[in-house]
């Protein structure tokens, strides 16, 4: 019986793929790279904290643009797409009468293994572990009606904002007291020590020293799952709604939704992000007061609204003949999203880390997007060449083979 069931399990064919999702994954890959470069070039724990006060001139301008337009908007988009992929798998399993839970558990466990390997042996800024852990909860929420996915997801998104406001209120009330000041001072000292240890290990350390440091940094990053796990779950659920409602497959049936996301959500999100920058241009993660909490809340609101606004504009562009073909070039990169994500880490750590070419903290901030665009352009070309011969990217093939408990056919059939 088990063997018969296993024989019926298989990944979807290329002709069954939803092109908009592949294009969006390619777009998200570019944003992820532009966001992550700061953590490749310098200490991971010092990246993503807002504007670097030490930067001036063009470096500061680029830092501001990346923070406002990119930072936080693309890991949410990646999360949204993960939720879409989950819903597509679930729907197709139901339609074919195939079992789903066992396949999905294996898929999540394999992704978890990829994430642990990536975080410890390649780069400490991994997001795959967070996705894998949150994906198991998504399976439990599978029976929810589509509308509930939206409301439960938005409710989850408010949790980290509420926690940050709680910390901000405590900071404002207890600031100046010996106990609170000692706590904040100790947390700040630990963070500075971690950043300096990363600088030493990644900038001039051996591979073994960098690996040990990555392990410590990964464990530290996972302590934030309470905050960011809720964000990921929210985007998973919203992504599931986009598929189950038909909004991503039949966008023309949802004109008011997409118009609202383009003309209301994106501008409001941009204003909220600028407000966050005005209140607290740099957030070090250890300063807690109501001003910082409000800046964090505005940033979180901006991340969600701008992410959805980007989706709406991309979907609109795909419905336009002038844009459909050039944007279609992103689809192969999106089909190989896991391979390309891991390859970005391999290439960048080899270039910037001390056990590689050793250009750690040597690429100016203004040149980082140029480097990112060049690397991503190369990935797009390689993805096109690879998928002209093969059905999956190499890591996608490994992921699918482990998930379905048998090696998948990799080469495209001639003719």
DRENDO-1510 file (C-alpha; in Angstrom, 1 decimal, always signed):
<recs>
REC; n; res; u; v; w
REC; 1; UNK; +0.0; +0.0; +0.0 .
REC; 2; UNK; +2.8; +2.5; +1.0 .
REC; 3; UNK; +4.7; +1.7; -2.2 .
REC; 4; UNK; +1.6; +2.3; -4.3 .
REC; 5; UNK; +1.0; +5.7; -2.6 .
REC; 6; UNK; +4.6; +6.7; -3.1 .
REC; 7; UNK; +4.4; +5.9; -6.8 .
REC; 8; UNK; +1.6; +8.4; -7.1 .
REC; 9; UNK; +3.6; +11.2; -5.5 .
REC; 10; UNK; +5.4; +13.6; -7.8 .
REC; 11; UNK; +6.3; +17.3; -8.1 .
REC; 12; UNK; +4.2; +19.3; -10.5 .
REC; 13; UNK; +5.1; +19.5; -14.2 .
REC; 14; UNK; +6.6; +22.6; -15.7 .
REC; 15; UNK; +3.4; +23.2; -17.7 .
REC; 16; UNK; +1.4; +23.3; -14.4 .
REC; 17; UNK; +3.4; +26.0; -12.8 .
REC; 18; UNK; +1.9; +29.5; -12.1 .
REC; 19; UNK; +4.2; +31.9; -14.0 .
REC; 20; UNK; +3.3; +34.9; -11.8 .
REC; 21; UNK; +4.6; +33.0; -8.8 .
REC; 22; UNK; +7.9; +32.1; -10.5 .
REC; 23; UNK; +8.4; +35.7; -11.7 .
REC; 24; UNK; +7.7; +37.0; -8.2 .
REC; 25; UNK; +10.2; +34.5; -6.7 .
REC; 26; UNK; +12.8; +35.9; -9.1 .
REC; 27; UNK; +12.0; +39.4; -8.1 .
REC; 28; UNK; +12.1; +38.4; -4.4 .
REC; 29; UNK; +15.6; +36.8; -5.0 .
REC; 30; UNK; +16.9; +40.1; -6.3 .
REC; 31; UNK; +15.5; +42.0; -3.3 .
REC; 32; UNK; +16.8; +39.4; -0.8 .
REC; 33; UNK; +20.3; +39.7; -2.3 .
REC; 34; UNK; +20.2; +43.6; -2.2 .
REC; 35; UNK; +19.1; +43.3; +1.5 .
REC; 36; UNK; +21.6; +40.6; +2.5 .
REC; 37; UNK; +24.7; +42.2; +0.9 .
REC; 38; UNK; +25.2; +44.4; +4.0 .
REC; 39; UNK; +25.5; +41.2; +6.0 .
REC; 40; UNK; +27.8; +39.6; +3.5 .
REC; 41; UNK; +30.2; +42.5; +3.3 .
REC; 42; UNK; +30.2; +43.1; +7.1 .
REC; 43; UNK; +29.1; +41.5; +10.4 .
REC; 44; UNK; +25.7; +39.8; +10.0 .
REC; 45; UNK; +24.5; +41.1; +13.4 .
REC; 46; UNK; +25.3; +44.7; +12.5 .
REC; 47; UNK; +23.2; +44.6; +9.3 .
REC; 48; UNK; +19.5; +45.4; +9.0 .
REC; 49; UNK; +19.5; +47.9; +11.8 .
REC; 50; UNK; +18.7; +51.0; +9.8 .
REC; 51; UNK; +21.0; +53.8; +8.7 .
REC; 52; UNK; +24.6; +53.5; +9.5 .
REC; 53; UNK; +25.4; +56.8; +11.2 .
REC; 54; UNK; +29.1; +56.6; +10.1 .
REC; 55; UNK; +28.2; +56.8; +6.4 .
REC; 56; UNK; +28.2; +60.0; +4.4 .
REC; 57; UNK; +27.6; +61.1; +0.8 .
REC; 58; UNK; +26.5; +58.6; -1.8 .
REC; 59; UNK; +27.1; +55.7; +0.7 .
REC; 60; UNK; +24.5; +57.2; +3.0 .
REC; 61; UNK; +22.1; +57.9; +0.2 .
REC; 62; UNK; +22.3; +54.2; -1.0 .
REC; 63; UNK; +22.0; +53.0; +2.6 .
REC; 64; UNK; +18.8; +55.1; +3.0 .
REC; 65; UNK; +17.3; +53.8; -0.3 .
REC; 66; UNK; +18.0; +50.2; +0.5 .
REC; 67; UNK; +16.6; +50.6; +4.0 .
REC; 68; UNK; +13.4; +52.4; +2.8 .
REC; 69; UNK; +12.7; +50.4; -0.3 .
REC; 70; UNK; +14.2; +47.0; +0.2 .
REC; 71; UNK; +15.0; +46.1; +3.9 .
REC; 72; UNK; +12.2; +44.0; +5.3 .
REC; 73; UNK; +10.0; +44.0; +2.2 .
REC; 74; UNK; +11.5; +41.0; +0.5 .
REC; 75; UNK; +11.8; +38.4; +3.2 .
REC; 76; UNK; +8.0; +39.1; +3.7 .
REC; 77; UNK; +7.5; +38.6; +0.0 .
REC; 78; UNK; +9.5; +35.4; +0.1 .
REC; 79; UNK; +7.3; +34.3; +3.0 .
REC; 80; UNK; +4.2; +35.2; +1.1 .
REC; 81; UNK; +5.4; +33.0; -1.8 .
REC; 82; UNK; +6.1; +30.1; +0.5 .
REC; 83; UNK; +2.5; +30.3; +1.6 .
REC; 84; UNK; +1.3; +30.4; -2.0 .
REC; 85; UNK; +3.4; +27.3; -2.7 .
REC; 86; UNK; +1.9; +25.5; +0.3 .
REC; 87; UNK; -1.6; +26.2; -0.9 .
REC; 88; UNK; -0.8; +25.1; -4.5 .
REC; 89; UNK; +0.6; +21.8; -3.2 .
REC; 90; UNK; -2.4; +21.3; -0.9 .
REC; 91; UNK; -5.0; +22.0; -3.6 .
REC; 92; UNK; -3.4; +19.7; -6.2 .
REC; 93; UNK; -3.1; +16.9; -3.6 .
REC; 94; UNK; -6.8; +17.2; -2.8 .
REC; 95; UNK; -7.8; +17.3; -6.5 .
REC; 96; UNK; -5.7; +14.2; -7.2 .
REC; 97; UNK; -6.8; +12.4; -4.1 .
REC; 98; UNK; -3.3; +12.0; -2.9 .
REC; 99; UNK; -2.1; +12.1; +0.8 .
REC; 100; UNK; -0.5; +15.4; +1.7 .
REC; 101; UNK; +0.6; +15.6; +5.3 .
REC; 102; UNK; +3.4; +13.0; +5.1 .
REC; 103; UNK; +4.8; +14.6; +2.0 .
REC; 104; UNK; +4.6; +18.0; +3.5 .
REC; 105; UNK; +6.3; +17.0; +6.8 .
REC; 106; UNK; +9.2; +15.5; +4.8 .
REC; 107; UNK; +9.4; +18.6; +2.7 .
REC; 108; UNK; +9.7; +20.8; +5.8 .
REC; 109; UNK; +12.3; +18.5; +7.5 .
REC; 110; UNK; +14.4; +18.6; +4.4 .
REC; 111; UNK; +14.2; +22.4; +4.2 .
REC; 112; UNK; +15.1; +22.5; +7.9 .
REC; 113; UNK; +18.2; +20.4; +7.2 .
REC; 114; UNK; +19.1; +22.8; +4.3 .
REC; 115; UNK; +18.7; +25.7; +6.6 .
REC; 116; UNK; +20.8; +24.3; +9.4 .
REC; 117; UNK; +23.6; +23.5; +6.9 .
REC; 118; UNK; +23.4; +26.9; +5.3 .
REC; 119; UNK; +23.3; +28.8; +8.6 .
REC; 120; UNK; +26.2; +26.9; +10.2 .
REC; 121; UNK; +28.5; +26.1; +7.3 .
REC; 122; UNK; +27.9; +28.9; +4.8 .
REC; 123; UNK; +26.2; +32.1; +6.2 .
REC; 124; UNK; +24.6; +33.0; +9.5 .
REC; 125; UNK; +21.9; +35.1; +8.0 .
REC; 126; UNK; +19.8; +32.1; +7.0 .
REC; 127; UNK; +16.0; +32.3; +6.8 .
REC; 128; UNK; +15.3; +28.7; +5.8 .
REC; 129; UNK; +15.3; +27.4; +9.3 .
REC; 130; UNK; +12.6; +30.0; +10.3 .
REC; 131; UNK; +10.5; +29.0; +7.3 .
REC; 132; UNK; +10.8; +25.3; +8.0 .
REC; 133; UNK; +9.8; +25.6; +11.6 .
REC; 134; UNK; +6.9; +27.9; +10.9 .
REC; 135; UNK; +5.8; +25.6; +8.0 .
REC; 136; UNK; +4.8; +22.9; +10.4 .
REC; 137; UNK; +2.3; +25.2; +12.0 .
REC; 138; UNK; +0.9; +26.1; +8.6 .
REC; 139; UNK; +0.0; +22.4; +8.1 .
REC; 140; UNK; -2.2; +22.6; +11.2 .
REC; 141; UNK; -4.0; +25.7; +9.9 .
REC; 142; UNK; -4.7; +24.0; +6.5 .
REC; 143; UNK; -8.5; +23.5; +7.2 .
REC; 144; UNK; -9.1; +27.2; +7.8 .
REC; 145; UNK; -11.6; +28.9; +5.5 .
REC; 146; UNK; -9.7; +31.3; +3.1 .
REC; 147; UNK; -11.2; +34.4; +4.8 .
REC; 148; UNK; -9.9; +33.2; +8.2 .
REC; 149; UNK; -6.4; +33.0; +6.8 .
REC; 150; UNK; -6.4; +36.7; +6.2 .
REC; 151; UNK; -7.7; +37.7; +9.6 .
REC; 152; UNK; -5.7; +35.2; +11.6 .
REC; 153; UNK; -2.6; +36.2; +9.6 .
REC; 154; UNK; -3.1; +39.9; +10.3 .
REC; 155; UNK; -3.7; +39.1; +14.0 .
REC; 156; UNK; -0.4; +37.2; +14.1 .
REC; 157; UNK; +1.3; +40.2; +12.5 .
REC; 158; UNK; +0.2; +42.5; +15.4 .
REC; 159; UNK; +1.9; +40.2; +18.0 .
REC; 160; UNK; +5.5; +41.4; +17.5 .
REC; 161; UNK; +4.3; +45.0; +17.4 .
REC; 162; UNK; +2.5; +44.5; +20.7 .
REC; 163; UNK; +5.6; +42.9; +22.2 .
REC; 164; UNK; +7.8; +45.8; +21.1 .
REC; 165; UNK; +5.3; +48.3; +22.5 .
REC; 166; UNK; +5.4; +46.4; +25.8 .
REC; 167; UNK; +9.2; +46.6; +25.9 .
REC; 168; UNK; +9.0; +50.3; +24.9 .
REC; 169; UNK; +6.6; +51.0; +27.7 .
REC; 170; UNK; +8.8; +49.2; +30.2 .
REC; 171; UNK; +11.8; +51.2; +28.9 .
REC; 172; UNK; +10.0; +54.5; +29.2 .
REC; 173; UNK; +8.7; +53.7; +32.7 .
REC; 174; UNK; +11.9; +52.0; +34.1 .
REC; 175; UNK; +14.5; +54.0; +32.3 .
REC; 176; UNK; +17.0; +55.5; +34.7 .
REC; 177; UNK; +16.5; +52.8; +37.3 .
REC; 178; UNK; +19.5; +50.7; +38.2 .
REC; 179; UNK; +18.0; +47.4; +37.3 .
REC; 180; UNK; +16.7; +48.4; +33.8 .
REC; 181; UNK; +19.9; +50.3; +33.0 .
REC; 182; UNK; +22.0; +47.3; +33.9 .
REC; 183; UNK; +19.8; +45.1; +31.7 .
REC; 184; UNK; +20.1; +47.4; +28.7 .
REC; 185; UNK; +23.8; +48.0; +29.2 .
REC; 186; UNK; +24.4; +44.2; +29.5 .
REC; 187; UNK; +22.4; +43.5; +26.4 .
REC; 188; UNK; +24.2; +46.2; +24.5 .
REC; 189; UNK; +27.6; +44.9; +25.6 .
REC; 190; UNK; +26.7; +41.3; +24.5 .
REC; 191; UNK; +25.6; +42.6; +21.1 .
REC; 192; UNK; +28.8; +44.6; +20.6 .
REC; 193; UNK; +30.9; +41.6; +21.6 .
REC; 194; UNK; +29.0; +39.4; +19.1 .
REC; 195; UNK; +29.5; +41.9; +16.3 .
REC; 196; UNK; +33.2; +42.2; +17.1 .
REC; 197; UNK; +33.6; +38.4; +17.2 .
REC; 198; UNK; +31.9; +38.2; +13.8 .
REC; 199; UNK; +34.2; +40.8; +12.4 .
REC; 200; UNK; +37.3; +38.9; +13.6 .
REC; 201; UNK; +36.0; +35.4; +12.5 .
REC; 202; UNK; +34.6; +36.4; +9.1 .
REC; 203; UNK; +37.1; +39.1; +8.3 .
REC; 204; UNK; +40.3; +37.3; +9.0 .
REC; 205; UNK; +39.5; +33.9; +10.6 .
REC; 206; UNK; +39.9; +30.4; +9.3 .
REC; 207; UNK; +37.0; +28.5; +7.9 .
REC; 208; UNK; +36.8; +26.5; +11.2 .
REC; 209; UNK; +36.7; +29.8; +13.2 .
REC; 210; UNK; +34.0; +31.2; +10.9 .
REC; 211; UNK; +31.9; +28.1; +11.2 .
REC; 212; UNK; +32.1; +28.2; +15.0 .
REC; 213; UNK; +31.1; +31.8; +14.9 .
REC; 214; UNK; +28.2; +31.1; +12.5 .
REC; 215; UNK; +26.9; +28.5; +14.9 .
REC; 216; UNK; +26.8; +31.0; +17.8 .
REC; 217; UNK; +25.2; +33.7; +15.6 .
REC; 218; UNK; +22.6; +31.3; +14.2 .
REC; 219; UNK; +21.6; +30.3; +17.8 .
REC; 220; UNK; +21.4; +34.0; +18.7 .
REC; 221; UNK; +19.3; +34.7; +15.6 .
REC; 222; UNK; +16.9; +31.9; +16.4 .
REC; 223; UNK; +16.1; +33.6; +19.7 .
REC; 224; UNK; +14.2; +36.1; +17.7 .
REC; 225; UNK; +11.7; +33.5; +16.5 .
REC; 226; UNK; +9.1; +34.8; +19.0 .
REC; 227; UNK; +9.2; +38.1; +17.1 .
REC; 228; UNK; +9.7; +37.2; +13.5 .
REC; 229; UNK; +8.0; +33.8; +13.6 .
REC; 230; UNK; +4.6; +35.6; +13.8 .
REC; 231; UNK; +5.5; +37.7; +10.8 .
REC; 232; UNK; +6.4; +34.7; +8.8 .
REC; 233; UNK; +3.2; +32.9; +9.8 .
REC; 234; UNK; +1.2; +36.0; +8.8 .
REC; 235; UNK; +2.7; +36.0; +5.3 .
REC; 236; UNK; +2.3; +32.3; +4.9 .
REC; 237; UNK; -1.4; +32.6; +5.6 .
REC; 238; UNK; -1.8; +35.6; +3.3 .
REC; 239; UNK; +0.0; +33.7; +0.6 .
REC; 240; UNK; -2.4; +30.7; +1.1 .
REC; 241; UNK; -5.3; +33.1; +0.7 .
REC; 242; UNK; -4.0; +34.5; -2.6 .
REC; 243; UNK; -4.0; +31.0; -4.0 .
REC; 244; UNK; -7.2; +29.6; -2.4 .
REC; 245; UNK; -9.2; +32.7; -3.4 .
REC; 246; UNK; -7.9; +32.7; -6.9 .
REC; 247; UNK; -6.3; +36.1; -6.6 .
REC; 248; UNK; -2.9; +35.1; -7.9 .
REC; 249; UNK; -4.2; +32.9; -10.7 .
REC; 250; UNK; -7.1; +35.1; -11.8 .
REC; 251; UNK; -6.0; +38.7; -10.9 .
REC; 252; UNK; -8.4; +40.2; -13.3 .
REC; 253; UNK; -11.3; +39.0; -11.1 .
REC; 254; UNK; -9.9; +41.1; -8.2 .
REC; 255; UNK; -9.6; +44.6; -9.7 .
REC; 256; UNK; -10.4; +46.5; -6.5 .
REC; 257; UNK; -8.0; +44.4; -4.4 .
REC; 258; UNK; -5.1; +45.1; -6.7 .
REC; 259; UNK; -5.9; +48.7; -7.3 .
REC; 260; UNK; -6.1; +49.2; -3.6 .
REC; 261; UNK; -2.7; +47.5; -3.1 .
REC; 262; UNK; -1.1; +49.6; -5.9 .
REC; 263; UNK; -2.6; +53.0; -5.1 .
REC; 264; UNK; -3.2; +52.9; -1.4 .
REC; 265; UNK; -1.2; +50.2; +0.3 .
REC; 266; UNK; +2.2; +51.0; -1.4 .
REC; 267; UNK; +2.0; +54.8; -0.9 .
REC; 268; UNK; +0.8; +54.5; +2.7 .
REC; 269; UNK; +3.5; +52.0; +3.4 .
REC; 270; UNK; +6.1; +54.3; +2.0 .
REC; 271; UNK; +4.9; +57.2; +4.2 .
REC; 272; UNK; +5.0; +54.9; +7.2 .
REC; 273; UNK; +8.5; +53.8; +6.4 .
REC; 274; UNK; +9.7; +57.4; +6.1 .
REC; 275; UNK; +8.0; +58.2; +9.4 .
REC; 276; UNK; +9.9; +55.3; +11.0 .
REC; 277; UNK; +13.2; +56.7; +9.6 .
REC; 278; UNK; +12.3; +60.1; +11.0 .
REC; 279; UNK; +11.6; +58.8; +14.5 .
REC; 280; UNK; +14.5; +56.3; +14.7 .
REC; 281; UNK; +16.9; +56.1; +11.7 .
REC; 282; UNK; +18.9; +53.5; +13.5 .
REC; 283; UNK; +17.5; +50.7; +15.7 .
REC; 284; UNK; +20.2; +48.8; +17.6 .
REC; 285; UNK; +17.9; +46.2; +19.1 .
REC; 286; UNK; +18.8; +47.0; +22.7 .
REC; 287; UNK; +17.2; +50.5; +23.0 .
REC; 288; UNK; +13.6; +50.3; +24.3 .
REC; 289; UNK; +11.3; +53.3; +24.6 .
REC; 290; UNK; +8.0; +54.4; +23.1 .
REC; 291; UNK; +9.7; +56.4; +20.4 .
REC; 292; UNK; +11.6; +53.4; +19.2 .
REC; 293; UNK; +8.6; +51.1; +19.5 .
REC; 294; UNK; +6.5; +53.5; +17.3 .
REC; 295; UNK; +9.3; +53.5; +14.8 .
REC; 296; UNK; +9.3; +49.7; +14.8 .
REC; 297; UNK; +5.6; +49.6; +14.4 .
REC; 298; UNK; +5.7; +51.9; +11.5 .
REC; 299; UNK; +8.4; +49.9; +9.9 .
REC; 300; UNK; +6.4; +46.7; +10.3 .
REC; 301; UNK; +3.4; +48.3; +8.8 .
REC; 302; UNK; +5.5; +49.6; +5.9 .
REC; 303; UNK; +7.0; +46.1; +5.3 .
REC; 304; UNK; +3.6; +44.5; +5.0 .
REC; 305; UNK; +2.0; +47.2; +2.9 .
REC; 306; UNK; +4.9; +47.8; +0.5 .
REC; 307; UNK; +5.4; +44.0; +0.0 .
REC; 308; UNK; +1.8; +43.7; -1.1 .
REC; 309; UNK; +2.1; +46.8; -3.2 .
REC; 310; UNK; +5.1; +45.4; -5.0 .
REC; 311; UNK; +3.2; +42.2; -5.7 .
REC; 312; UNK; +0.2; +44.2; -7.1 .
REC; 313; UNK; +2.5; +46.2; -9.4 .
REC; 314; UNK; +4.3; +43.1; -10.6 .
REC; 315; UNK; +1.0; +41.3; -11.3 .
REC; 316; UNK; -0.2; +44.4; -13.2 .
REC; 317; UNK; +3.0; +44.5; -15.2 .
REC; 318; UNK; +2.7; +40.9; -16.1 .
REC; 319; UNK; -0.7; +41.7; -17.6 .
REC; 320; UNK; +0.9; +44.3; -19.9 .
REC; 321; UNK; +2.4; +43.1; -23.2 .
REC; 322; UNK; +5.3; +45.6; -22.9 .
REC; 323; UNK; +6.4; +44.2; -19.6 .
REC; 324; UNK; +5.3; +40.5; -19.8 .
REC; 325; UNK; +8.3; +39.3; -21.8 .
REC; 326; UNK; +11.1; +41.2; -20.0 .
REC; 327; UNK; +9.7; +40.2; -16.6 .
REC; 328; UNK; +9.3; +36.6; -17.9 .
REC; 329; UNK; +13.1; +36.5; -17.8 .
REC; 330; UNK; +12.9; +36.3; -14.0 .
REC; 331; UNK; +10.8; +33.1; -14.0 .
REC; 332; UNK; +13.7; +30.6; -14.5 .
REC; 333; UNK; +15.6; +32.2; -11.6 .
REC; 334; UNK; +12.4; +31.9; -9.5 .
REC; 335; UNK; +12.0; +28.3; -10.5 .
REC; 336; UNK; +15.5; +27.7; -9.0 .
REC; 337; UNK; +14.9; +30.0; -6.0 .
REC; 338; UNK; +16.5; +27.6; -3.4 .
REC; 339; UNK; +19.6; +27.0; -5.6 .
REC; 340; UNK; +20.0; +30.7; -6.3 .
REC; 341; UNK; +19.5; +31.7; -2.7 .
REC; 342; UNK; +22.2; +29.3; -1.5 .
REC; 343; UNK; +24.5; +30.2; -4.4 .
REC; 344; UNK; +24.3; +33.9; -3.4 .
REC; 345; UNK; +25.6; +32.9; +0.0 .
REC; 346; UNK; +28.4; +30.7; -1.4 .
REC; 347; UNK; +29.6; +33.3; -3.9 .
REC; 348; UNK; +29.4; +36.2; -1.5 .
REC; 349; UNK; +31.1; +34.5; +1.5 .
REC; 350; UNK; +33.9; +33.3; -0.9 .
REC; 351; UNK; +34.4; +36.9; -2.1 .
REC; 352; UNK; +34.2; +38.7; +1.2 .
REC; 353; UNK; +35.2; +36.4; +4.0 .
REC; 354; UNK; +38.8; +36.0; +5.1 .
REC; 355; UNK; +39.1; +32.3; +4.1 .
REC; 356; UNK; +38.0; +33.4; +0.6 .
REC; 357; UNK; +39.2; +36.4; -1.3 .
REC; 358; UNK; +39.1; +38.5; +1.8 .
REC; 359; UNK; +37.2; +41.6; +0.8 .
REC; 360; UNK; +35.4; +41.8; +4.1 .
REC; 361; UNK; +34.2; +45.4; +4.8 .
REC; 362; UNK; +36.0; +46.7; +1.7 .
REC; 363; UNK; +33.1; +47.1; -0.7 .
REC; 364; UNK; +31.6; +50.6; -0.2 .
REC; 365; UNK; +27.9; +50.8; +0.5 .
REC; 366; UNK; +27.2; +52.7; -2.7 .
REC; 367; UNK; +28.7; +49.9; -4.8 .
REC; 368; UNK; +26.8; +47.1; -3.1 .
REC; 369; UNK; +23.6; +47.3; -5.2 .
REC; 370; UNK; +25.8; +47.4; -8.4 .
REC; 371; UNK; +27.5; +44.2; -7.3 .
REC; 372; UNK; +24.1; +42.7; -6.4 .
REC; 373; UNK; +22.6; +43.5; -9.8 .
REC; 374; UNK; +25.6; +42.0; -11.6 .
REC; 375; UNK; +25.5; +38.8; -9.6 .
REC; 376; UNK; +21.8; +38.5; -10.0 .
REC; 377; UNK; +22.0; +39.1; -13.7 .
REC; 378; UNK; +24.5; +36.2; -13.9 .
REC; 379; UNK; +22.2; +34.0; -11.9 .
REC; 380; UNK; +19.3; +34.8; -14.3 .
REC; 381; UNK; +21.5; +33.7; -17.3 .
REC; 382; UNK; +22.7; +30.6; -15.6 .
REC; 383; UNK; +19.1; +29.7; -14.6 .
REC; 384; UNK; +18.0; +30.0; -18.2 .
REC; 385; UNK; +20.8; +27.8; -19.5 .
REC; 386; UNK; +20.3; +25.2; -16.8 .
REC; 387; UNK; +16.5; +24.9; -17.2 .
REC; 388; UNK; +17.0; +24.6; -21.0 .
REC; 389; UNK; +18.4; +21.1; -20.2 .
REC; 390; UNK; +17.0; +20.2; -16.8 .
REC; 391; UNK; +13.6; +20.1; -15.1 .
REC; 392; UNK; +14.8; +21.5; -11.8 .
REC; 393; UNK; +17.6; +23.4; -10.2 .
REC; 394; UNK; +20.2; +21.1; -8.5 .
REC; 395; UNK; +19.0; +21.9; -4.9 .
REC; 396; UNK; +15.3; +21.7; -6.0 .
REC; 397; UNK; +16.0; +18.3; -7.5 .
REC; 398; UNK; +17.6; +17.2; -4.2 .
REC; 399; UNK; +14.7; +18.7; -2.2 .
REC; 400; UNK; +12.1; +17.0; -4.3 .
REC; 401; UNK; +13.9; +13.6; -4.4 .
REC; 402; UNK; +14.1; +13.6; -0.6 .
REC; 403; UNK; +10.5; +14.7; -0.2 .
REC; 404; UNK; +9.1; +12.1; -2.5 .
REC; 405; UNK; +11.5; +9.4; -1.3 .
REC; 406; UNK; +12.8; +8.6; -4.8 .
REC; 407; UNK; +15.2; +10.3; -7.3 .
REC; 408; UNK; +13.3; +12.5; -9.6 .
REC; 409; UNK; +13.9; +12.6; -13.4 .
REC; 410; UNK; +16.2; +15.6; -13.9 .
REC; 411; UNK; +16.9; +15.8; -17.6 .
REC; 412; UNK; +14.3; +17.2; -20.0 .
REC; 413; UNK; +13.1; +14.6; -22.4 .
REC; 414; UNK; +14.2; +15.3; -26.0 .
REC; 415; UNK; +11.3; +16.2; -28.2 .
</recs>
